[in-house]
Structures are given as C-alpha cells and as structure tokens.
Amino acid sequence: MKQWYLFRLFFREMGSQKKRIWLTVSGIAWGTLSIILLLSFGEGLKRQLLTANKGLGVNIVILYGGQTSKTYQGLPRGRRIGFTDEDVELLKGKIPEITGISGEYDLWGQSFTYGETTLTERATGVLPPFEYMRTHYPQAGGRFINKTDIEQRRRVVFLGNELKDRLMGEIDPIGETIHISGTPFTVIGVMQEKMQMSMYGGPDASKASIPSTTLKALEGRTYLSRIVYQVNRTELAPLVEKRVYEILGRKYRFDPEDSKALGIWDTIEQSSMMGNMLTGIQLFLGLIGALTLLIASVGVANIMYVSVKERTREIGVKRALGAKRFHVKQQFILEAALIAVIGGLIGGVFAFIIVTILQNIPFGDGPLQLLGKPTFSVPIFLSTAVILGVVGLAAGFFPAQRAAKVDPIESLRYE
C-alpha cells in the first residue's frame, strides 16, 4: 500500500471527523506544551542554582583550624590548630593537584570612608589566586590584587560591587582613595555582580579585599582565618583532603585520622549533591508532564478504537481486495502517529513561543531571580520527541491490532 495513499486516507478521515480529531490533537498539544514548559522551567532552575552555587567559588575547599580530639605521640587531646602563611606554601609545594591556594585573614567591623560617607563592613587579606578561586572577577577598567601588590605590601583595595555603590555612588572608583579604619587605600577594582547562594561571613558583594601582606603589616596578624584551595579535578578532592590531613598532621603532630583537628567545607561535594537533587527535580517535573501526555494519548487510542468500529466495512473491502493484516495495522498506527505529531508540533511551537517571551522578561533582583528563566534545550527537545513517539505508537498499536483481526467476510455484512 502506497504511503501517500495512507496520508490521503488520514486527511479524508480528518475531514469527516474534524471536531473529534482536532479535540484529540488539542489534547496532545496541551500535553506537549505542559511537558516542555515543565522541563524548561526545571532546566532554568537547575542552571540558575548551579550558577548561584559557583558564586562562592569553583572546585574549592575551605579549610579551618580545629581542635584535636585524640591523644597523639604523647600529646594530649584538645590542642587548637591554627594556620600561618607557611602552611599555604607547604600545601602548595607538597600537593600538585592543588591548582590555586590562598590564606585569608578577616578584619571585622572596619570603617570605610569616602568623602562624607562612612560605612562599617568587613575586609579580608588575600592572595592573587583568590580572584579565580572565589570568582572575584573585576569590572571593566579594574583589576584584582596581583603579585606586585603582595611583594610591595601596597595599600590597594578591591571592592565588592554593593559596597562600592553604597560608599561611592555612581562615580568611577578606579584610582580613588578611600580610608579603611583611618588608613588610605587606592581602589584598583570593583567586583562584577554575581549571584552567591553559599557564603561565610556575608556576601562577597559587601566586603573589600586587600593584599594579605599589607594586612599583616598593618595589623600584626600571625594566624590565618582560613585557607582556601582549588583542585584541578573534582574526583581528586577526597585524595587531596587526605593528603592535607597527612601533611598538616605531621607538622602540627596530630593523628591524620582525627577529623576534628581540621574543619573542612568541601564545596565540591556540596555542588555534586545539589546537581543530583536538581536532576531529581527535573525528572519529577518530566514525569508530571509525561503523565499529562499519557492522558492525552488515551484520547488518541479512544478515537482510533471508534474509527476501527466505524470503518469496519471499509477494512473488510480492503482485506477482500488483497490488503494484508500488516497493511491495515500500518494504516491505523500511521494515523495515530500523525495525530501525535501534529499535536506535538502545535504544542512545541506554543511552548517555544512562551519560553522565548519569558526569557525576555527581566526578573530583577526579586525572588523570581532564583527561579531562573525557562530554558529550551536540545535534551528537552529529544526527551519530548521520544515520549511523544512512544505515546503515538502506543495509542495506535492496540486499535491497529483490533483492526487487523477484523474478518473480511463478517465485516462486509457489517452495517
């Protein structure tokens, strides 16, 4: 049986059963629209949360000094472990998997003064790798702390974008002088705006960074508040962590198995858990959409069953003229698939239009910002196409089976 003939039969049937078929097509279109929108919102939410999670840093581990909980080599438990700049160099030299590392000093409650404006915020003393580890990327025209700043103990400052706006307003801050607790600092850069979901000590946008050597010279500090390091491959993070315990355990003489001796915030593990959770949410939303589409497919199956009954005599004539059961089955499966394809295309086009409109609506800084904008991606298209294909074939298969079993002699007597 020619394929074009099957198409002609289908469109002839559409002409005679317009209302019924178009209602079924509408059901498929609605199901397709639902599944694409749900998956697109899920994808947008996933991307937005992963972006916000990277606001703290990429592949970083944050290391704090702890307190020993085991006796070791004749030393009592309860000894406090504090880090110095030498520990940063020690870990950097001993663990090649660490691609970036910086100690960090905290200065709380510092007064920032520019002109007539004075604010109280936090300043931190850091090294240049902080820029890419903690995503402290400068806005155009500025820069982050560099090696020369460290070596010469320059009084330069890199401002968080919100701190700059509140302190200096709209003026270009590069080269301007501000005072931090009475000491003049030259502004060398302002951080690009970023989303930050995880944080310690407050958002990066509201603090300032100065060279760690400058902070030590001004404040006479010895112990770091923490060490931040970055690994080149996420799967190596547990191995690096074990090496950190071994190396610092030898230096400070604590048991490498004593987990209380050091405090570790593994943001890599946290990101992995979040990624799994968001994938689960996507699957859940996709399941809801698939169930909606499944309900629509029941409508397709129903109309195909009715069509088989109404066209019993037609089927009998075809069988009497030599049509095989395969030809009859093929016809009804093709008709069900065409209904699914037409409905899917209509639903897909409407979904694409809605997603495009929503992507161009500014969400601002409100709670909708965290939801992200729906994203229509290739995996979503392929997932929807596969589900739609399965639904179309399943909706046509069983009615086609019934049509193929029609006895040609009995069907010719059917009124």
Disulfide bonds with the S-S distance in Angstrom:
none
